[in-house]
Amino acid sequence: MKVTLEFNGEEEQGDLKTALDGYKWKNAMWDLDQELRKTIKYGESFLPDKNISEQEILIVEGIRKYLREIVSNYNLNLD
């Protein structure tokens, strides 16, 4: 498959960068999702030298669920 994207001039340079960086955004969100998953599954904090409580794990579960809802609302998939 071949796709051509056209952007005109300096005023659309930001749009071009956004289009080209889409995979980087996906990878960044996937990395965040995996860190949240690790915290939930293993109780590992992504903060150095910090023990994590059950309450914090529940909060992280909510954040991960919300992240996946946002991604889904844009018809995107992290997997």
N, C-alpha and C positions, 0 to 999 in steps of 0.2 A: 504494500500500500504506500502511496505517495501522497503527502499532504503539503500544501503550500500555505504559509501564513504571510500576510503582507501588512507591514506597518509603515506609516508615512511620517517621515521627519522626526525631529527632536521631540515634539510634543507627545509622540507615541512610544518613545524609547522605554518608558517605565512599563507600558503594556507588553512590549516585546520581552523585557527581562522577566516579567511575571509569567508569561507563556513558556519561556525557556526553563524557568526554575521550578515548574510544577512538580517534577520528580523529586526535587530537593525538599519541597514542602511535604510530600507524601512520606519520604524517608524520615523527616524530622518528627512528624506526627506518629509514625510507626514506632520510632525509638521511644517517644514519650509513653505511648500505649504499653510498650514492653516493660518500661520501668515501673509503671503503675501495676502491671500484672505481677511483676516480681515482688513488689511490696505486698500485694494481696496474698499471693500464693505462699511466699516464704517468710513474710514479716520483715523483709529487708528494707531498711530505709535508704533512700537515695541521698540522704544527707549524711555526711561523715560523722561517725561516732555518736549516732543518735539511735536510741532504742525506740521502737514504735509500739504504741498501745493498740488495744483492740478497737478503741474509738477512732483512732487515726486510720486504721485499716478500713473501717466502715466508711470513713470520709473519702479515702482513696478509691474505694469501690464505686462510690457515687460519682466521683470525678471521672473515672474511667468510663462508666456508663454514659455520662453526659457527653464526653468526648466522642464516643462511638455514635451517639444520637446526632450530634452536629455533623459528623462526617457522612452519616447515612442521609441526613436531610439534604445534603448537596449531591446525593446519588453517587457517593464515592465509597471506596472500600479500602481498608487498611491491609487486608490480607492478600 
